[in-house]
Amino acid sequence: MKKIIYIEGMSCGHCVRHVEEALKELAGVEGVNVNLKEKYAIVDLSNNIDDVILQAVVEDAGYDVAVIKNM
């Protein structure tokens, strides 16, 4: 399963690494690909993780979530 998270507030490579590291800490996350230019992260999941949890992780890392969609 894949989800795409549109993220506001990222402006540099450090932001990308910070979001990637935060999401990779979640159990069930198999991979994360963050696109700085387009302001999104694609998350590969081994099981369904509730959008509320994904949003909380990104927001705890210091960024805003605009929307989360299933792919």
Long-range contacts (C-beta under 8 A, 24 or more apart in sequence): 1-44, 1-45, 1-46, 1-47, 1-48, 1-70, 2-42, 2-43, 2-44, 2-45, 2-70, 2-71, 3-42, 3-43, 3-45, 3-49, 3-51, 3-54, 3-68, 3-69, 3-70, 3-71, 4-40, 4-41, 4-42, 4-43, 4-68, 4-69, 4-71, 5-40, 5-41, 5-42, 5-43, 5-54, 5-55, 5-58, 5-65, 5-67, 5-68, 6-39, 6-40, 6-65, 6-66, 6-67, 6-68, 6-69, 7-34, 7-39, 7-40, 7-41, 7-58, 7-63, 7-64, 7-65, 7-66, 8-39, 8-63, 8-64, 8-65, 8-66, 9-62, 9-63, 9-64, 10-34, 10-36, 10-39, 10-63, 11-36, 12-36, 15-63, 18-61, 18-62, 18-63, 19-58, 19-61, 19-63, 22-57, 22-58, 22-60, 22-61, 23-54, 23-57, 23-58, 25-57, 26-53, 26-54, 26-57, 39-66, 42-71
